Amino acid sequence: MDLKKLAKTLIPDENLLPLEEYEKMYPPRNLPKGAEVTRLAPSPTGFIHLGNLYSALADERIAHTTGGVFYLRIEDTDEKRKVEGAVESVIRSLKYFNINFDEGAEIDSPLNSYGPYYQRQRASIYRAFAKDLIERGLAYPCFCTEEELNAVREEQTANKEITGYYGKYAKCRNLSEEEIYLNLSAGKPFVIRLKSHGSTANKLTFRDRIKGEITVTQNDQDVVILKSDGIPTYHFAHAIDDHFMRTTLVIRGEEWLSSLPVHIELFEVLGFPMPAYGHTCSLMKVDGGTKRKLSKRKDPELSLDYYRKDGYYPVAVVKYLMTILNSNFEEWERKNPAADYTQFKFTIEKMGKSGALFDLDKLNDISKNELSKLSPEEMYGFLYSWVNEFGTQADMEHFKDRDYIIAVLNLIMGVGGKKRRKDIERASQGVRMIDYFFDDTFSPDYSFRFDGQTVKGIISSFAEVYDPADDNSAWFAKVKGVAAAHGFAAEMSEYKANPENYKGSVADVAEILRIAVTGMANSPDLCTIMGILGKDRSLKRLAAAMES
């Protein structure tokens, strides 16, 4: 068979360069020894999830810890799955979590010399290498219809055999030259398949950078490398792209382990050195006492939008993922509490080999801790940015008064106290926490534990003596006076010694006033709250509580 003629017939493109020209176009990168080149290569489907962030963080940290490059490639070979604006969404979502690319699709960078970074724009490169494989007898046209392939799959399933296109089931593999040209003359659509020389009887030993030494079965499947529209499959495109973009390390989910034999064979037939691979463990959660993978259908927390809409502090999410990604991160942070997480020496060798348990409660604790480190001004900026995107109209009006919000945050965060409060865990919850400081979102729960007459008497007496000029000491002295006047113990020691002599204690009186002013039985310092609200608003609330 004249393979050169066949290659030219199947791929008649006149603009294809000699293969060695591509090596010149995309030379090895000039980087320090040991520098890693990593990539994120999503499909433009519009859905970016926690697993993407998990891998992207590992890619970014490894590249930047070693002085390498982290780039974005878009694997858009499946046009049907493309969603408009998906690439911008990927960049925007990751940037929110401080994951920044050095080069790549839609990235304005002087390093962009290894593109195009969209696979459909690189079609001529793939076709040049597919043509070369045909000329070398390592690839061939397949004219099988979808119906024929389904029939083969059904036969294999019935015989309890491995499904796929291989061995006796590879019906187009040994077509004669005459049969091929008859099919072409008849206008039959075709794909280009790799002519595998592997056998499932052979085992391959492979060193995974995360999982260590693993053994896989050699590939014997004649996989499709070019689809009927001339666009490559993921398998073929990624091997060529990783070579010419000079990727040194591919971090991907362990679900890709089953494709590893195909990828090993593709790199061999293409004559390219393989990059290192590291297969990450799946993100798991405990559900009903058992572990399972996080699911797009069952678990809203898998979507990155979940964290943005709920207002999780980006650094907290990243730090939590770091605790999963590198086993020694938590110990390092305990020793370096004030250090930026980027100073941690991230290593692929410390990544987990088995399923990583995702614990939302632990993330919430980390988020509380990280937010407690902010100044009120920084907290205002964080909450304000969330309000602008996800808040209500009332929230937006409230946050226009920056000084008022900062005064509230000073109190809520315990600024000036011996220990910072850790009450705010995310923006959505933090914004709701301060609703009672505004009349239009004040929704009191007047659940007093004493009869109405007692409550009204206490509130009325305190309203008569309240003076916003009082400091905490003077303010509390008046609360004690009101307590004594209404049969409550002014001192806790008195109440504890003889509780039967009193209606209650000064703490009960303070609770009545607290519920009247804030609508809640628990709140930060009430004297300060009333000072922030102002005299008129405080007295109006006391009056409203008496009428409830």
C-alpha positions as CSV (number, residue, x, y, z in Angstrom):
1,M,0.0,0.0,0.0
2,D,1.2,3.5,-0.9
3,L,1.0,5.1,2.6
4,K,2.2,8.5,1.4
5,K,-0.5,8.6,-1.2
6,L,-3.1,7.5,1.4
7,A,-1.9,10.1,3.9
8,K,-2.2,12.8,1.3
9,T,-5.7,11.6,0.3
10,L,-6.9,11.5,3.8
11,I,-5.3,14.7,4.9
12,P,-4.9,16.8,1.8
13,D,-4.0,20.1,3.7
14,E,-1.3,22.1,1.8
15,N,-0.4,24.3,4.7
16,L,1.1,21.7,7.0
17,L,4.7,22.3,8.0
18,P,7.4,19.7,8.2
19,L,7.3,18.2,11.7
20,E,10.7,19.6,12.7
21,E,9.4,23.1,12.1
22,Y,7.1,22.8,15.0
23,E,10.1,21.9,17.2
24,K,11.6,25.2,16.1
25,M,8.4,27.2,16.7
26,Y,8.0,25.9,20.2
27,P,11.5,25.4,21.6
28,P,12.3,24.2,25.1
29,R,11.6,27.0,27.7
30,N,14.5,28.9,29.2
31,L,13.8,28.2,32.9
32,P,15.9,27.4,36.0
33,K,16.8,23.9,36.7
34,G,14.0,22.1,38.5
35,A,11.4,24.6,37.3
36,E,8.1,22.9,36.6
37,V,5.7,23.9,33.8
38,T,2.1,23.0,34.7
39,R,-1.2,23.7,33.2
40,L,-4.9,23.8,33.7
41,A,-6.8,22.5,30.7
42,P,-10.5,22.6,31.2
43,S,-13.3,22.2,28.5
44,P,-15.2,25.5,28.0
45,T,-18.4,24.1,29.5
46,G,-19.1,26.9,32.0
47,F,-19.0,24.7,35.1
48,I,-15.9,25.1,37.2
49,H,-15.9,23.1,40.4
50,L,-13.9,22.5,43.6
51,G,-11.9,19.8,41.9
52,N,-10.7,22.3,39.3
53,L,-9.6,24.7,42.1
54,Y,-8.0,21.8,44.0
55,S,-5.9,20.8,40.9
56,A,-5.3,24.4,39.9
57,L,-4.0,25.3,43.3
58,A,-1.5,22.4,43.2
59,D,-0.5,23.4,39.7
60,E,0.0,27.0,40.6
61,R,1.9,26.4,43.8
62,I,4.2,23.8,42.2
63,A,5.0,26.1,39.2
64,H,5.6,29.2,41.3
65,T,7.4,27.4,44.1
66,T,9.9,26.1,41.6
67,G,10.3,29.2,39.5
68,G,8.3,27.7,36.6
69,V,5.2,28.6,34.6
70,F,1.5,27.9,35.1
71,Y,-0.6,28.3,31.9
72,L,-4.2,28.0,30.8
73,R,-5.1,25.8,27.8
74,I,-8.7,25.4,26.6
75,E,-9.6,21.9,25.4
76,D,-12.4,22.8,23.0
77,T,-12.3,19.9,20.7
78,D,-15.9,19.0,21.5
79,E,-17.7,22.0,20.0
80,K,-21.1,20.8,21.2
81,R,-20.1,21.3,24.8
82,K,-18.9,24.9,24.4
83,V,-20.6,27.6,26.4
84,E,-20.1,31.3,25.6
85,G,-18.2,33.1,28.3
86,A,-16.9,29.9,29.9
87,V,-13.2,30.8,29.5
88,E,-13.7,34.2,31.1
89,S,-15.7,32.5,33.9
90,V,-12.8,30.1,34.6
91,I,-10.3,32.9,34.8
92,R,-12.6,35.1,36.9
93,S,-13.5,32.2,39.3
94,L,-9.9,31.2,39.9
95,K,-8.7,34.8,40.2
96,Y,-11.2,35.2,43.1
97,F,-9.2,32.6,44.9
98,N,-5.8,34.2,44.0
99,I,-5.0,31.6,41.3
100,N,-3.3,33.6,38.5
101,F,-2.0,32.3,35.2
102,D,1.4,33.3,33.8
103,E,0.2,32.7,30.2
104,G,-2.6,31.1,28.2
105,A,-6.0,31.6,26.7
106,E,-7.4,35.1,27.2
107,I,-4.3,36.0,29.4
108,D,-2.5,39.2,28.4
109,S,1.1,38.1,28.9
110,P,4.4,38.6,27.2
111,L,5.0,34.9,27.8
112,N,2.3,33.9,25.3
113,S,4.7,32.4,22.7
114,Y,3.5,28.8,23.0
115,G,-0.1,29.4,21.7
116,P,-2.6,29.3,20.3
117,Y,-4.0,28.1,23.6
118,Y,-7.4,26.9,22.1
119,Q,-7.1,23.4,20.7
120,R,-9.4,24.1,17.7
121,Q,-7.0,26.8,16.7
122,R,-4.1,24.3,16.6
123,A,-5.8,21.9,14.2
124,S,-3.1,22.1,11.6
125,I,-0.5,20.8,14.1
126,Y,-2.5,17.8,15.0
127,R,-3.3,17.0,11.3
128,A,0.4,17.2,10.5
129,F,1.2,14.6,13.1
130,A,-1.8,12.4,12.2
131,K,-0.6,12.5,8.5
132,D,2.9,11.4,9.6
133,L,1.4,8.5,11.6
134,I,-0.5,7.4,8.5
135,E,2.6,7.6,6.4
136,R,4.4,5.4,8.9
137,G,1.6,2.8,9.0
138,L,0.7,3.7,12.6
139,A,-2.7,5.1,11.9
140,Y,-5.5,4.3,9.5
141,P,-9.0,5.4,8.3
142,C,-12.0,3.8,10.0
143,F,-15.4,3.9,8.2
144,C,-17.5,2.1,10.8
145,T,-20.8,3.7,11.5
146,E,-22.3,4.4,15.0
147,E,-24.7,1.5,14.4
148,E,-21.8,-0.9,13.6
149,L,-19.8,0.2,16.7
150,N,-22.9,-0.2,18.9
151,A,-23.4,-3.8,17.5
152,V,-19.7,-4.6,18.3
153,R,-20.2,-3.2,21.8
154,E,-23.3,-5.3,22.4
155,E,-21.5,-8.5,21.1
156,Q,-18.6,-7.8,23.5
157,T,-20.9,-7.2,26.4
158,A,-22.8,-10.4,25.7
159,N,-19.5,-12.3,25.5
160,K,-18.3,-10.6,28.7
161,E,-15.3,-9.2,26.9
162,I,-13.6,-5.8,27.2
163,T,-15.5,-3.3,25.1
164,G,-13.7,-1.2,22.5
165,Y,-12.1,-1.3,19.1
166,Y,-9.3,-3.8,19.1
167,G,-8.1,-7.2,17.7
168,K,-10.8,-9.0,15.6
169,Y,-13.2,-6.2,16.4
170,A,-11.1,-3.6,14.7
171,K,-12.8,-4.2,11.4
172,C,-11.2,-1.4,9.4
173,R,-7.7,-2.0,10.6
174,N,-6.8,-4.4,7.7
175,L,-8.8,-2.9,4.9
176,S,-7.0,-3.3,1.6
177,E,-6.0,-0.3,-0.4
178,E,-8.9,-1.0,-2.8
179,E,-11.4,-1.1,0.0
180,I,-10.2,2.1,1.5
181,Y,-10.5,4.0,-1.8
182,L,-13.9,2.5,-2.6
183,N,-15.2,3.7,0.7
184,L,-13.7,7.2,0.0
185,S,-15.2,7.2,-3.5
186,A,-18.6,6.4,-1.9
187,G,-18.2,9.5,0.3
188,K,-18.3,7.6,3.5
189,P,-17.3,9.6,6.5
190,F,-14.3,8.4,8.4
191,V,-12.2,8.9,11.5
192,I,-8.4,8.3,11.9
193,R,-7.5,5.6,14.4
194,L,-4.2,4.8,16.0
195,K,-2.9,1.3,15.0
196,S,-2.0,0.1,18.4
197,H,0.9,-2.4,18.8
198,G,0.1,-3.1,22.4
199,S,-1.2,-6.2,24.1
200,T,-3.2,-6.6,27.3
201,A,-0.8,-9.5,28.1
202,N,1.9,-6.9,28.8
203,K,2.2,-4.8,31.9
204,L,3.8,-1.4,32.2
205,T,5.4,0.0,35.4
206,F,4.9,3.7,35.7
207,R,6.1,6.2,38.3
208,D,3.3,8.5,39.3
209,R,4.6,11.6,41.1
210,I,1.8,11.4,43.7
211,K,0.9,7.7,44.0
212,G,4.4,6.3,43.4
213,E,5.1,3.2,41.4
214,I,2.0,1.8,39.7
215,T,1.5,-1.0,37.2
216,V,-0.9,-0.6,34.2
217,T,-1.9,-2.9,31.4
218,Q,-0.5,-2.0,28.0
219,N,-3.0,-0.4,25.6
220,D,-4.4,-2.5,22.7
221,Q,-7.2,-0.2,21.7
222,D,-7.2,1.5,18.3
223,V,-8.4,4.8,19.7
224,V,-9.6,7.6,17.5
225,I,-7.1,10.4,17.1
226,L,-8.9,12.5,14.5
227,K,-12.7,12.8,14.4
228,S,-14.7,12.9,11.2
229,D,-14.6,16.7,11.2
230,G,-10.8,16.6,11.2
231,I,-10.6,17.8,14.9
232,P,-8.5,15.7,17.2
233,T,-9.7,13.8,20.2
234,Y,-8.6,14.8,23.7
235,H,-6.0,12.0,23.9
236,F,-4.2,12.9,20.7
237,A,-4.3,16.7,21.2
238,H,-3.1,16.7,24.8
239,A,0.0,14.6,24.0
240,I,1.0,17.0,21.2
241,D,0.1,20.2,23.2
242,D,1.9,19.1,26.3
243,H,5.0,18.4,24.3
244,F,5.0,21.7,22.3
245,M,3.9,23.8,25.3
246,R,6.8,22.1,27.1
247,T,4.7,20.9,30.0
248,T,6.9,19.1,32.6
249,L,4.2,18.0,35.0
250,V,0.5,17.1,34.5
251,I,-1.6,17.0,37.7
252,R,-5.0,15.5,37.1
253,G,-7.7,13.4,38.8
254,E,-7.3,9.7,39.4
255,E,-10.2,9.0,37.0
256,W,-7.6,9.5,34.2
257,L,-5.5,6.5,35.3
258,S,-7.6,4.3,33.0
259,S,-6.4,6.5,30.1
260,L,-2.8,6.3,31.0
261,P,-1.9,3.3,28.8
262,V,-3.3,5.1,25.8
263,H,-1.3,8.2,26.6
264,I,1.9,6.3,27.1
265,E,1.5,4.7,23.7
266,L,0.7,8.0,22.0
267,F,3.9,9.7,23.4
268,E,5.9,6.7,22.2
269,V,4.5,6.7,18.6
270,L,4.9,10.5,18.4
271,G,8.4,10.3,19.6
272,F,7.9,12.7,22.4
273,P,9.3,12.4,26.0
274,M,6.4,12.1,28.4
275,P,5.9,14.8,31.0
276,A,5.6,13.5,34.6
277,Y,2.1,12.7,35.8
278,G,0.6,13.0,39.2
279,H,-2.9,11.7,39.8
280,T,-4.8,13.4,42.6
281,C,-7.1,11.5,44.9
282,S,-10.8,12.2,44.7
283,L,-12.5,14.7,47.0
284,M,-14.7,12.7,49.4
285,K,-17.4,13.5,51.9
286,V,-19.0,11.6,54.7
287,D,-22.7,11.0,53.9
288,G,-24.8,8.9,56.2
289,G,-21.7,7.4,57.9
290,T,-20.0,6.3,54.7
291,K,-17.5,8.1,52.4
292,R,-18.4,8.9,48.8
293,K,-17.1,11.2,46.1
294,L,-18.4,14.8,45.9
295,S,-21.2,14.8,43.4
296,K,-22.3,17.6,41.0
297,R,-25.8,16.4,41.4
298,K,-25.9,15.9,45.1
299,D,-23.5,18.4,46.6
300,P,-23.9,22.2,46.0
301,E,-20.5,22.7,47.7
302,L,-18.8,21.2,44.7
303,S,-19.5,24.3,42.6
304,L,-17.1,27.3,43.1
305,D,-20.2,29.5,42.7
306,Y,-21.3,28.1,46.0
307,Y,-18.4,29.7,47.8
308,R,-18.7,33.1,46.0
309,K,-22.4,33.4,46.6
310,D,-22.1,32.4,50.2
311,G,-19.2,34.8,50.6
312,Y,-16.4,32.6,51.8
313,Y,-13.2,34.4,52.3
314,P,-11.0,33.3,49.4
315,V,-7.8,32.9,51.5
316,A,-9.7,30.6,53.9
317,V,-10.8,28.3,51.1
318,V,-7.3,28.2,49.7
319,K,-5.8,27.5,53.1
320,Y,-8.3,24.7,53.7
321,L,-7.4,23.1,50.4
322,M,-3.7,23.4,51.2
323,T,-4.4,21.3,54.4
324,I,-5.8,18.6,52.1
325,L,-3.1,19.0,49.4
326,N,0.0,19.0,51.5
327,S,0.1,17.0,54.7
328,N,2.6,19.2,56.4
329,F,0.8,22.6,55.7
330,E,-1.0,22.7,59.0
331,E,2.1,22.2,61.1
332,W,3.9,24.8,59.1
333,E,1.1,27.3,59.6
334,R,1.1,26.7,63.4
335,K,4.8,27.6,63.4
336,N,4.3,30.6,61.1
337,P,0.9,32.0,62.0
338,A,1.6,35.5,60.5
339,A,3.2,34.2,57.2
340,D,1.5,34.3,53.9
341,Y,0.5,30.8,52.7
342,T,2.6,31.4,49.5
343,Q,5.7,31.2,51.6
344,F,5.0,27.6,52.3
345,K,7.2,25.2,50.2
346,F,4.6,23.2,48.4
347,T,5.8,19.8,47.2
348,I,4.0,17.2,45.1
349,E,5.6,14.4,47.2
350,K,3.4,15.5,50.2
351,M,0.2,15.2,48.3
352,G,-2.2,12.5,49.5
353,K,-2.3,9.1,47.8
354,S,-5.9,8.2,48.8
355,G,-9.2,9.9,49.0
356,A,-9.2,13.4,50.5
357,L,-12.1,14.0,53.0
358,F,-13.7,17.4,52.4
359,D,-15.0,18.8,55.7
360,L,-17.2,21.9,55.4
361,D,-17.2,22.4,59.2
362,K,-13.4,22.6,59.2
363,L,-13.5,25.1,56.3
364,N,-16.0,27.2,58.4
365,D,-13.6,27.2,61.3
366,I,-10.7,28.2,59.1
367,S,-12.8,30.9,57.6
368,K,-13.8,32.3,61.0
369,N,-10.1,32.4,62.0
370,E,-9.0,34.1,58.9
371,L,-11.7,36.7,59.0
372,S,-10.9,37.5,62.6
373,K,-7.4,38.6,61.5
374,L,-8.8,41.4,59.4
375,S,-9.1,45.0,60.5
376,P,-12.6,46.4,60.5
377,E,-11.7,48.4,57.4
378,E,-10.6,45.3,55.6
379,M,-13.7,43.4,56.8
380,Y,-15.8,46.3,55.4
381,G,-14.1,46.0,52.1
382,F,-14.7,42.2,52.0
383,L,-18.4,42.5,53.0
384,Y,-18.9,45.5,50.7
385,S,-17.7,43.6,47.6
386,W,-20.0,40.7,48.4
387,V,-23.0,43.0,49.0
388,N,-22.4,44.7,45.6
389,E,-22.6,41.4,43.9
390,F,-25.0,39.3,46.0
391,G,-26.6,41.6,48.6
392,T,-30.2,43.0,48.8
393,Q,-31.1,46.5,47.9
394,A,-31.3,47.2,51.7
395,D,-27.8,45.8,52.2
396,M,-26.4,48.2,49.5
397,E,-28.1,51.2,51.1
398,H,-26.7,50.2,54.5
399,F,-23.1,49.8,53.2
400,K,-23.1,53.3,51.8
401,D,-22.5,54.5,55.4
402,R,-18.9,53.2,55.7
403,D,-18.2,54.9,59.1
404,Y,-21.3,53.5,60.6
405,I,-20.6,49.9,59.4
406,I,-17.0,50.1,60.6
407,A,-18.2,51.2,64.1
408,V,-20.4,48.1,64.1
409,L,-17.6,45.9,62.9
410,N,-15.3,47.2,65.6
411,L,-17.8,45.9,68.1
412,I,-18.7,42.6,66.4
413,M,-15.1,41.7,65.8
414,G,-14.0,42.5,69.4
415,V,-11.4,45.1,68.3
416,G,-9.5,46.4,71.3
417,G,-10.4,43.4,73.5
418,K,-8.0,40.8,74.9
419,K,-9.1,38.3,72.2
420,R,-10.7,38.9,68.8
421,R,-14.2,37.4,68.4
422,K,-14.6,34.8,65.7
423,D,-18.3,35.1,65.0
424,I,-18.2,35.8,61.2
425,E,-17.4,32.8,59.0
426,R,-18.6,34.1,55.6
427,A,-20.0,37.3,54.1
428,S,-23.6,36.2,53.7
429,Q,-23.8,35.3,57.4
430,G,-21.8,38.4,58.5
431,V,-24.1,40.8,56.7
432,R,-27.1,39.2,58.3
433,M,-25.5,39.4,61.7
434,I,-25.7,43.2,61.6
435,D,-29.2,43.5,60.3
436,Y,-30.4,44.6,63.8
437,F,-28.4,47.8,63.5
438,F,-30.8,49.1,60.8
439,D,-34.5,49.8,61.3
440,D,-35.6,48.4,57.9
441,T,-34.0,45.0,58.7
442,F,-34.6,45.0,62.5
443,S,-36.8,42.0,63.1
444,P,-37.0,41.5,66.9
445,D,-38.0,38.3,68.7
446,Y,-39.6,39.6,71.9
447,S,-39.3,36.3,73.8
448,F,-39.1,37.7,77.3
449,R,-38.9,35.2,80.2
450,F,-40.9,37.5,82.6
451,D,-44.4,38.7,82.7
452,G,-45.4,41.8,80.7
453,Q,-45.8,44.1,83.7
454,T,-42.3,43.3,85.0
455,V,-40.8,43.8,81.5
456,K,-42.6,47.1,80.9
457,G,-41.6,48.4,84.4
458,I,-37.9,47.6,83.8
459,I,-37.8,49.0,80.3
460,S,-39.6,52.2,81.4
461,S,-37.4,52.7,84.4
462,F,-34.2,52.3,82.3
463,A,-35.5,54.6,79.5
464,E,-36.0,57.4,82.1
465,V,-32.4,57.2,83.3
466,Y,-30.6,56.3,80.0
467,D,-27.9,58.8,79.0
468,P,-25.8,58.1,75.9
469,A,-22.9,60.0,77.5
470,D,-22.5,57.3,80.2
471,D,-19.5,55.0,79.9
472,N,-19.9,51.3,80.5
473,S,-19.4,51.6,84.2
474,A,-22.1,54.3,84.6
475,W,-24.4,52.5,82.2
476,F,-24.2,49.3,84.2
477,A,-24.7,51.1,87.5
478,K,-28.0,52.3,86.2
479,V,-29.0,48.8,85.1
480,K,-28.2,47.6,88.7
481,G,-30.3,50.4,90.1
482,V,-33.3,49.4,87.9
483,A,-32.8,45.8,88.9
484,A,-32.9,46.7,92.7
485,A,-36.0,48.9,92.2
486,H,-37.9,46.0,90.6
487,G,-37.1,43.2,93.0
488,F,-34.0,41.8,91.2
489,A,-30.6,41.3,92.8
490,A,-28.3,44.1,91.8
491,E,-25.2,41.9,92.5
492,M,-24.8,38.3,91.2
493,S,-23.2,37.3,94.5
494,E,-26.4,38.3,96.4
495,Y,-28.6,36.3,94.0
496,K,-26.5,33.2,94.2
497,A,-26.5,33.3,98.0
498,N,-30.3,33.8,98.3
499,P,-32.1,33.3,95.0
500,E,-35.4,32.8,96.7
501,N,-35.4,36.5,97.9
502,Y,-35.4,37.9,94.3
503,K,-37.4,37.8,91.1
504,G,-34.1,37.3,89.3
505,S,-30.6,38.8,88.9
506,V,-29.2,41.9,87.2
507,A,-28.3,39.5,84.4
508,D,-32.0,38.9,83.8
509,V,-32.6,42.7,83.7
510,A,-29.8,43.2,81.2
511,E,-31.3,40.4,79.1
512,I,-34.7,42.2,79.0
513,L,-33.0,45.4,77.9
514,R,-30.9,43.4,75.3
515,I,-34.0,41.8,73.8
516,A,-35.8,45.2,73.7
517,V,-32.9,46.9,71.8
518,T,-31.5,44.1,69.6
519,G,-34.4,41.7,69.4
520,M,-32.0,38.9,70.7
521,A,-31.1,37.4,74.0
522,N,-27.4,37.3,73.1
523,S,-25.4,40.1,71.5
524,P,-22.1,42.0,72.0
525,D,-21.9,44.7,74.6
526,L,-25.3,46.4,74.8
527,C,-24.0,49.8,76.1
528,T,-21.8,50.1,72.9
529,I,-24.7,48.9,70.7
530,M,-27.0,51.6,72.1
531,G,-24.2,54.2,71.6
532,I,-23.9,53.2,67.9
533,L,-27.7,53.2,67.4
534,G,-27.9,56.6,69.1
535,K,-30.3,57.9,71.8
536,D,-33.4,58.5,69.7
537,R,-33.3,55.1,68.0
538,S,-32.5,53.3,71.2
539,L,-35.4,54.9,73.1
540,K,-37.8,54.2,70.2
541,R,-36.8,50.5,70.4
542,L,-37.4,50.5,74.1
543,A,-40.8,52.0,73.6
544,A,-41.7,49.5,70.9
545,A,-40.7,46.6,73.1
546,M,-43.0,47.9,75.9
547,E,-45.9,47.9,73.4
548,S,-45.2,44.4,72.0
